[in-house]
């Protein structure tokens, strides 16, 4: 199927939408905190091995 690149008829100027002064929506802090809690539970380090001993090379 071939699509036409040009529309039939006279070429009318298309008006651009008026710029808006409202900022973009922001994710509420409560939703971010819930996501962080879920990730923390999923990636909880092992209780028997501390992260510092893994980084330093073991004690």
N, C-alpha and C positions, 0 to 999 in steps of 0.2 A: 504494500500500500504506500502510495506517495502522498506526502503532505505538501500543501502550497505554503510557500514562505511569505507570500504577499496576500493580503486580503483583497477581495474584489471591492470596487467602489472608491470614492474619493478618500484621500488621505487626510483625516482630521487629526488635529493635535489632541493628544490625550492629556488631560490635566492631572498633575501629580497630587497626591493627597496632602492635606495640610499637615505640617509637622506638629507633633503633640509634645506638650511640656511635661507629661507624666513620665516618671522613670520606669524602667523595666521592672517587672515583678521580682521580688526577692524571696527565696526560700525562708520560711520562718525558722528562728533559732531552735524551736522545740523539735522540728523535724530533723534538723542536723544532729541534735543531741541524741535522738532515738537511733539514728543510723550509726553513730559512733559507738553507742552501747552495744548494738548488735554486732558490729565488727569486733569489738573488744572481746565479746564472749566467744566469737568464732575463732579468733586467733590468740587465745589465751596461752601464754607460755607454760611449759610443763612445770609442775610444782616441785619436782625433785631436782631440776636443773635451773639455776638462775641465769639470766641473760648476761650478767657481768662476767660469770665464769666462762661463758662461751666466747665472749669478746676478748677477754684478757688471755685466754688460753687454758683455763682450768686451774683450780687451786687444789 
